[in-house]
Amino acid sequence: MRNRIALALGIASFFAPMVCAQTAPTIVRFRTNLGDIDVTLIPESAPKNVANFLKYVNKGAYNNSFIHRSVPNFIIQGGGYNLIDHNRVAIPADAAVVNEYSVSNLRGTLAMALTAGDKDSATNQWFFNLGSNTSLNTTSNGPFTVFGRINSSAGLDVMDKIGRVSVSSFLPSPFDQLPLQNYFGGDIQDSNYVLVPAVYVLPPPAVTQNGILSASAFGGFASVAPGSFAEIYGSNLCDTTRGWAGSDFINGNAPLTLDGVIVTVDGKQAYVNYVSPTQLNIQVPAGISASGSVPVMVYYKNQASARVTVNVKPLSPGLLAPASFKVNDKQYVAAVHATSGNFVSGGNIPDVPAAPVVSGETLILYGVGFGPVNESSIPVAGKVVDAVTTLTASTSFKFGDAPADVKFAGLVQGLVGVYQFNVVVPSGVANGDVPLNVTVNGEPLSQSLLISVKN
């Protein structure tokens, strides 16, 4: 049964320390044909060199450039030449920038190249330090100003991969140390170069206006509750796409960060269930304000989104009813026959065999956002449930006007924040599509749901 509900949640797109409120650092992405290198600039150490570099970036000077110099175990250098119509063309250089050396040329740092004998000669060319080149801090030809650092192991891997490309020596300077991939003689092809198609400032994560709602497979409400799941829509939210896996849990605790994404709700870290460039799924943490509008922030690659808000209620209950169970504007609940484990269907739900309910049988329904359980030691958020629980809120189910017997209402063991309801279908229910009427603490569920009956 756990596998089936996990599959249903996946089909329905269900589903680190807090970052301080400071000015977000500028991150620049070097897109190469061997992978991306993300660099965090350090204007606090070299403000003029950072400004100089960004001037070239913002006008696209480095787009369609290539790494023109590589010294194994030392540096890889670029920013000097574009590849235009198969020709190596010098990038026009602006006025030189003053030397601002203060950070050591350690492995993974980005520094400005200089003309021999002139420490204040940096213009458009830059280099990555393949190793800890402390000699560049004291050389008579420098020191060389470091103005950025590669900010991930993935970026370092790409740098090292470039550094391992074979270097040619048959061309005259400045291409006598030109790295060439898969070159075996003859004319040099564009694919032989270590290309840098683009260098650009990585935009911070951005949340779409009104882009936060509770889990769409469970109703998709404008309000969330402590322990409920929420979807956040926007742009630049993450570079990867995946949901949490067993390896992301530590001692049953759900991850507070996933692939570098952190989300805070009312200043408290949420549990990150799914990441992608345009959508995040989170479980709202417990301990936040239980009513009113609260702030939400998304952090990725040390950059923060603008502050947005979401409305919070003590409860935001919804039953599993994904879009795949909506047919001709009729939303069917995703109920499961307790005996067979198959979904209930009247035969009109795509890819779901006909299997309507009958009076007297027990159904299993799943939900989120139903609030605390009587076993106060069992958290409603961030923890795999490992004990039997009973729901605090009073819930009732009716098939049309016929009350049903609720045999169990509580959290699902082995899952996080998912509730299970074992409900006996009452007698005397009419055949066909019957409204499933649910109340929680006397309040009707916001969903309009149907269930197929055949006695």
C-alpha positions as CSV (number, residue, x, y, z in Angstrom):
1,M,0.0,0.0,0.0
2,R,2.8,2.4,0.7
3,N,4.2,1.9,-2.8
4,R,0.8,2.6,-4.3
5,I,0.3,5.9,-2.4
6,A,3.9,6.9,-3.1
7,L,3.2,6.3,-6.8
8,A,0.0,8.3,-6.7
9,L,1.8,11.2,-5.0
10,G,4.6,11.1,-7.6
11,I,2.2,11.1,-10.5
12,A,0.4,14.1,-9.1
13,S,3.6,16.1,-8.6
14,F,3.1,15.9,-4.8
15,F,4.8,15.8,-3.5
16,A,21.5,23.8,6.4
17,P,21.4,26.6,8.4
18,M,19.2,29.5,7.8
19,V,20.7,32.2,5.5
20,C,21.1,35.6,7.0
21,A,19.4,38.6,5.5
22,Q,22.3,40.1,3.7
23,T,22.8,41.5,0.2
24,A,22.9,38.4,-2.0
25,P,26.3,37.7,-3.6
26,T,26.7,37.9,-7.4
27,I,27.1,34.5,-9.0
28,V,28.4,34.3,-12.6
29,R,28.0,31.1,-14.7
30,F,30.7,30.1,-17.2
31,R,28.9,27.9,-19.6
32,T,31.4,25.7,-21.4
33,N,31.1,22.7,-23.7
34,L,32.6,20.6,-20.9
35,G,30.1,21.8,-18.2
36,D,29.1,24.8,-16.2
37,I,31.3,26.6,-13.7
38,D,29.5,28.9,-11.2
39,V,31.7,31.5,-9.5
40,T,30.8,33.7,-6.6
41,L,32.3,37.2,-7.1
42,I,34.0,38.9,-4.1
43,P,33.5,42.7,-4.5
44,E,34.4,43.2,-0.9
45,S,38.0,42.3,-1.8
46,A,38.3,43.6,-5.3
47,P,35.4,46.0,-6.1
48,K,37.0,47.6,-9.1
49,N,38.1,44.3,-10.7
50,V,34.6,42.8,-10.1
51,A,33.0,45.9,-11.7
52,N,35.5,45.6,-14.6
53,F,34.7,41.9,-15.2
54,L,30.9,42.5,-15.0
55,K,31.2,45.2,-17.6
56,Y,32.5,42.7,-20.1
57,V,29.9,40.1,-19.0
58,N,27.0,42.5,-19.3
59,K,27.9,43.5,-22.8
60,G,28.3,39.8,-23.9
61,A,32.0,40.2,-24.6
62,Y,32.8,36.6,-23.4
63,N,30.0,34.9,-25.3
64,N,31.3,32.5,-27.9
65,S,34.8,32.7,-26.5
66,F,37.2,29.9,-25.7
67,I,40.0,28.9,-23.3
68,H,43.1,30.0,-25.2
69,R,45.8,29.0,-22.7
70,S,46.2,26.0,-20.4
71,V,49.2,25.2,-18.2
72,P,48.7,21.8,-16.6
73,N,48.4,21.8,-12.8
74,F,48.7,25.6,-12.9
75,I,46.0,27.7,-14.7
76,I,43.5,27.8,-17.5
77,Q,43.0,31.2,-19.1
78,G,40.2,32.7,-21.2
79,G,38.4,36.0,-21.9
80,G,40.8,37.1,-24.6
81,Y,39.4,35.7,-27.8
82,N,36.1,34.9,-29.5
83,L,35.5,32.2,-32.1
84,I,33.8,33.9,-35.0
85,D,33.2,32.1,-38.3
86,H,35.9,29.6,-37.3
87,N,38.4,32.4,-36.7
88,R,40.1,33.4,-33.5
89,V,39.2,37.1,-33.0
90,A,40.6,39.2,-30.1
91,I,38.0,40.6,-27.7
92,P,38.4,44.4,-27.6
93,A,39.9,45.5,-24.3
94,D,38.8,48.5,-22.3
95,A,41.0,50.6,-20.1
96,A,43.1,48.6,-17.5
97,V,41.9,48.3,-13.9
98,V,44.0,48.9,-10.9
99,N,45.5,46.0,-9.0
100,E,43.5,45.0,-5.9
101,Y,45.3,42.0,-4.6
102,S,44.2,40.8,-1.2
103,V,43.0,37.2,-1.6
104,S,45.5,34.4,-2.2
105,N,45.5,32.6,-5.6
106,L,44.3,29.3,-4.2
107,R,42.8,26.3,-6.1
108,G,39.4,27.2,-7.6
109,T,39.9,31.0,-7.5
110,L,39.3,33.3,-10.4
111,A,41.9,36.0,-11.1
112,M,42.7,38.7,-13.6
113,A,45.5,38.1,-16.1
114,L,48.3,40.8,-16.4
115,T,50.7,42.0,-19.0
116,A,54.3,41.1,-18.0
117,G,55.9,43.6,-15.7
118,D,52.7,45.7,-15.1
119,K,50.6,44.9,-12.0
120,D,47.9,47.4,-13.1
121,S,47.4,46.0,-16.6
122,A,44.3,43.8,-16.1
123,T,41.7,44.3,-18.8
124,N,39.5,41.5,-20.2
125,Q,41.5,38.2,-19.7
126,W,41.0,36.0,-16.6
127,F,42.2,32.7,-15.4
128,F,41.2,29.9,-13.0
129,N,43.8,28.5,-10.6
130,L,44.0,24.8,-11.0
131,G,46.1,24.5,-7.9
132,S,47.1,26.6,-4.9
133,N,49.4,29.0,-6.8
134,T,50.7,31.1,-3.9
135,S,53.7,32.1,-6.1
136,L,51.3,34.4,-8.0
137,N,50.8,36.4,-4.8
138,T,54.4,37.6,-4.7
139,T,55.7,37.3,-8.2
140,S,57.4,40.3,-9.7
141,N,54.8,40.1,-12.5
142,G,52.0,40.6,-10.0
143,P,50.5,40.1,-7.6
144,F,47.5,38.8,-9.4
145,T,44.1,40.0,-8.2
146,V,41.6,37.3,-7.2
147,F,38.0,38.5,-7.6
148,G,35.9,35.3,-7.4
149,R,35.7,31.7,-6.2
150,I,34.2,28.5,-7.7
151,N,31.3,27.8,-5.4
152,S,30.7,24.0,-5.8
153,S,32.5,20.7,-6.2
154,A,30.7,20.3,-9.5
155,G,32.3,23.5,-10.8
156,L,35.8,22.4,-9.6
157,D,35.3,19.1,-11.4
158,V,34.6,21.0,-14.7
159,M,37.6,23.2,-14.1
160,D,39.8,20.1,-13.6
161,K,38.3,18.4,-16.7
162,I,39.3,21.5,-18.8
163,G,42.7,21.4,-17.2
164,R,43.2,17.8,-18.4
165,V,42.6,18.6,-22.1
166,S,45.7,18.1,-24.2
167,V,47.6,21.3,-25.0
168,S,49.0,22.1,-28.5
169,S,52.4,23.6,-29.1
170,F,52.4,24.0,-32.9
171,L,50.7,27.4,-33.0
172,P,52.5,30.7,-32.5
173,S,51.9,32.8,-29.3
174,P,49.4,33.6,-27.9
175,F,48.0,30.1,-28.9
176,D,51.1,28.1,-28.2
177,Q,49.4,26.6,-25.1
178,L,46.0,26.2,-26.6
179,P,43.9,23.2,-25.2
180,L,42.3,21.2,-28.0
181,Q,39.9,18.3,-27.5
182,N,40.1,15.2,-29.7
183,Y,42.6,16.8,-32.1
184,F,44.7,14.5,-34.2
185,G,46.1,16.9,-36.8
186,G,44.9,18.9,-39.8
187,D,42.6,21.9,-39.6
188,I,41.3,22.8,-36.1
189,Q,37.5,22.3,-35.9
190,D,35.2,24.4,-33.6
191,S,34.5,21.2,-31.7
192,N,38.2,20.9,-30.8
193,Y,38.2,24.1,-28.7
194,V,37.2,24.3,-25.1
195,L,34.3,26.7,-25.9
196,V,32.7,29.2,-23.6
197,P,29.4,29.9,-25.3
198,A,28.2,32.2,-22.6
199,V,29.2,33.9,-19.4
200,Y,26.3,35.5,-17.5
201,V,25.1,36.6,-14.1
202,L,23.0,33.9,-12.5
203,P,19.7,35.4,-11.6
204,P,18.4,34.8,-8.0
205,P,15.4,32.5,-7.3
206,A,12.1,34.3,-7.9
207,V,8.7,33.3,-6.7
208,T,5.7,34.0,-9.0
209,Q,3.1,36.4,-7.5
210,N,0.5,34.3,-5.8
211,G,2.7,31.3,-6.7
212,I,2.3,29.4,-3.4
213,L,-0.6,27.0,-2.8
214,S,-1.2,23.8,-0.9
215,A,-0.5,20.5,-2.7
216,S,-2.5,20.5,-5.9
217,A,-3.2,16.8,-5.7
218,F,-5.0,17.4,-2.4
219,G,-7.0,20.5,-3.4
220,G,-4.5,23.2,-4.2
221,F,-5.8,25.8,-1.7
222,A,-4.5,29.4,-1.3
223,S,-3.9,28.7,2.4
224,V,-1.5,26.3,4.0
225,A,-1.3,24.9,7.6
226,P,1.6,23.7,9.8
227,G,2.4,20.2,8.6
228,S,0.6,20.5,5.2
229,F,2.4,20.3,1.9
230,A,2.8,23.3,-0.4
231,E,3.9,24.0,-3.9
232,I,6.0,27.1,-4.8
233,Y,6.1,28.2,-8.4
234,G,8.7,30.6,-9.9
235,S,11.9,30.7,-11.8
236,N,15.6,29.9,-11.1
237,L,14.5,27.9,-8.1
238,C,17.0,25.1,-8.7
239,D,19.2,23.7,-11.5
240,T,18.2,20.1,-10.9
241,T,14.9,18.2,-10.9
242,R,14.1,15.5,-8.3
243,G,12.1,14.5,-5.3
244,W,13.4,13.5,-1.9
245,A,14.7,10.0,-1.6
246,G,15.5,7.6,1.3
247,S,19.1,8.7,1.3
248,D,18.0,12.3,2.0
249,F,16.6,11.2,5.4
250,I,18.7,11.0,8.5
251,N,17.3,8.9,11.4
252,G,13.8,9.4,9.9
253,N,14.1,13.1,9.7
254,A,13.1,14.7,6.4
255,P,15.6,17.0,4.6
256,L,15.7,20.7,5.4
257,T,17.6,21.3,2.1
258,L,17.6,19.4,-1.2
259,D,20.2,20.0,-3.8
260,G,21.1,23.3,-2.2
261,V,17.6,24.7,-1.9
262,I,16.4,26.1,1.4
263,V,12.9,27.5,2.1
264,T,11.8,29.3,5.1
265,V,8.2,29.9,6.2
266,D,7.6,32.4,8.9
267,G,11.4,32.4,9.5
268,K,11.5,28.6,10.1
269,Q,13.0,26.1,7.7
270,A,10.6,24.0,5.8
271,Y,11.2,20.4,4.7
272,V,12.1,20.3,1.0
273,N,10.2,17.5,-0.8
274,Y,10.8,18.3,-4.5
275,V,13.0,20.7,-6.5
276,S,13.0,21.8,-10.1
277,P,13.8,25.1,-12.0
278,T,10.2,26.2,-11.8
279,Q,8.6,24.4,-8.9
280,L,9.4,23.5,-5.3
281,N,7.3,21.3,-3.0
282,I,7.8,21.7,0.7
283,Q,6.2,20.5,3.9
284,V,5.3,23.5,6.0
285,P,7.1,23.2,9.4
286,A,5.3,23.1,12.7
287,G,5.8,25.9,15.2
288,I,4.9,28.8,12.8
289,S,2.1,31.2,13.2
290,A,-1.1,29.3,12.9
291,S,-3.1,32.1,11.3
292,G,-2.6,35.2,9.1
293,S,-0.1,36.0,6.4
294,V,3.5,34.9,7.0
295,P,6.7,35.5,5.0
296,V,8.3,32.9,2.7
297,M,11.8,33.0,1.3
298,V,13.6,30.7,-1.1
299,Y,17.4,30.4,-1.0
300,Y,19.6,28.8,-3.7
301,K,23.3,29.1,-4.4
302,N,23.6,31.6,-1.6
303,Q,21.1,33.8,-3.3
304,A,17.7,34.8,-1.9
305,S,14.3,35.4,-3.5
306,A,12.3,38.5,-2.8
307,R,10.1,38.1,0.3
308,V,6.6,36.7,-0.5
309,T,3.8,35.8,1.8
310,V,1.3,32.9,2.2
311,N,-1.8,32.7,4.2
312,V,-1.7,30.2,7.1
313,K,-4.6,28.5,8.9
314,P,-4.6,26.0,11.8
315,L,-5.9,23.3,9.3
316,S,-5.8,23.2,5.6
317,P,-7.3,19.7,5.0
318,G,-7.5,18.0,1.6
319,L,-8.1,14.5,0.3
320,L,-6.0,12.9,-2.5
321,A,-7.8,13.8,-5.7
322,P,-5.2,14.4,-8.4
323,A,-5.8,16.0,-11.8
324,S,-5.8,12.6,-13.4
325,F,-9.0,11.8,-11.5
326,K,-10.8,14.7,-13.0
327,V,-13.1,13.8,-15.9
328,N,-15.4,16.2,-17.7
329,D,-15.1,18.8,-14.9
330,K,-16.0,16.1,-12.3
331,Q,-13.3,15.6,-9.6
332,Y,-13.2,12.0,-8.2
333,V,-11.5,11.2,-5.0
334,A,-8.6,8.8,-5.2
335,A,-10.0,6.2,-2.8
336,V,-8.6,2.7,-2.6
337,H,-10.4,-0.6,-2.0
338,A,-9.0,-2.0,1.3
339,T,-9.2,-5.6,0.1
340,S,-7.6,-5.3,-3.3
341,G,-5.5,-2.1,-3.1
342,N,-7.0,-0.9,-6.4
343,F,-8.3,2.6,-6.9
344,V,-12.1,3.1,-7.0
345,S,-13.4,4.0,-10.4
346,G,-16.6,3.9,-12.3
347,G,-14.7,3.1,-15.5
348,N,-14.3,6.7,-16.8
349,I,-11.0,7.5,-15.2
350,P,-8.2,7.1,-17.7
351,D,-5.9,4.1,-17.1
352,V,-7.9,3.1,-14.0
353,P,-9.9,-0.1,-14.4
354,A,-13.6,0.1,-13.5
355,A,-14.0,-0.8,-9.8
356,P,-16.9,1.1,-8.1
357,V,-17.6,0.7,-4.3
358,V,-20.3,-1.3,-2.8
359,S,-22.1,-0.9,0.5
360,G,-20.4,-2.4,3.5
361,E,-16.8,-2.5,2.1
362,T,-13.9,-0.5,3.7
363,L,-12.2,2.2,1.7
364,I,-8.9,3.9,2.3
365,L,-8.5,7.6,1.6
366,Y,-5.4,9.8,2.0
367,G,-5.1,13.4,2.9
368,V,-2.8,16.2,4.1
369,G,-3.2,19.3,6.2
370,F,-5.5,17.7,8.8
371,G,-3.4,18.9,11.8
372,P,-2.1,17.4,15.0
373,V,-2.7,13.9,16.4
374,N,-3.5,12.9,19.9
375,E,-0.1,11.3,20.4
376,S,1.7,14.7,21.0
377,S,5.1,13.1,20.8
378,I,4.5,12.3,17.1
379,P,5.3,15.4,15.0
380,V,3.1,16.3,12.1
381,A,6.0,17.7,10.1
382,G,9.5,16.6,9.1
383,K,9.6,13.0,10.6
384,V,8.7,9.6,9.2
385,V,5.8,8.3,11.4
386,D,6.8,5.2,13.3
387,A,3.8,4.6,15.5
388,V,0.0,4.4,15.4
389,T,-1.7,7.8,15.7
390,T,-5.2,9.1,15.9
391,L,-6.3,12.4,14.5
392,T,-7.2,15.2,16.9
393,A,-9.7,16.9,14.6
394,S,-13.2,15.4,14.4
395,T,-13.8,14.1,10.9
396,S,-17.0,12.8,9.3
397,F,-17.7,11.2,5.9
398,K,-21.1,11.0,4.1
399,F,-21.8,9.3,0.8
400,G,-24.5,11.7,-0.4
401,D,-26.6,12.1,2.8
402,A,-25.7,8.7,4.2
403,P,-23.2,8.9,7.1
404,A,-20.2,6.5,7.0
405,D,-18.4,4.8,9.8
406,V,-14.8,6.1,10.1
407,K,-12.8,3.1,11.5
408,F,-9.4,4.9,11.5
409,A,-8.2,8.5,11.1
410,G,-4.5,9.2,11.7
411,L,-1.0,9.6,10.1
412,V,0.3,6.9,7.8
413,Q,3.1,4.9,9.3
414,G,6.2,5.0,7.2
415,L,5.3,8.3,5.5
416,V,5.7,12.0,6.3
417,G,2.7,14.2,6.9
418,V,0.2,11.9,5.1
419,Y,-3.1,11.0,6.8
420,Q,-5.1,7.8,6.3
421,F,-8.9,7.4,6.7
422,N,-10.5,3.9,6.8
423,V,-14.1,4.4,5.9
424,V,-17.0,1.9,5.7
425,V,-19.4,2.5,2.8
426,P,-22.9,2.9,4.3
427,S,-25.9,1.0,3.0
428,G,-28.6,2.5,1.0
429,V,-26.3,4.6,-1.2
430,A,-27.6,5.2,-4.7
431,N,-25.7,3.9,-7.7
432,G,-23.6,6.2,-9.8
433,D,-21.4,9.2,-9.0
434,V,-22.2,10.1,-5.4
435,P,-20.9,13.3,-3.7
436,L,-18.4,12.5,-0.9
437,N,-19.2,15.1,1.8
438,V,-16.5,15.5,4.4
439,T,-16.4,17.8,7.5
440,V,-13.4,18.5,9.7
441,N,-14.3,20.0,13.1
442,G,-17.7,20.7,11.7
443,E,-16.4,22.6,8.7
444,P,-17.0,21.2,5.2
445,L,-14.0,20.2,3.2
446,S,-13.2,22.8,0.4
447,Q,-13.1,20.1,-2.2
448,S,-16.1,19.0,-4.2
449,L,-15.5,15.3,-4.7
450,L,-17.4,12.4,-6.2
451,I,-17.1,8.6,-5.7
452,S,-18.5,5.9,-8.0
453,V,-21.0,3.4,-6.3
454,K,-22.6,0.2,-7.7
455,N,-24.6,-2.0,-5.3
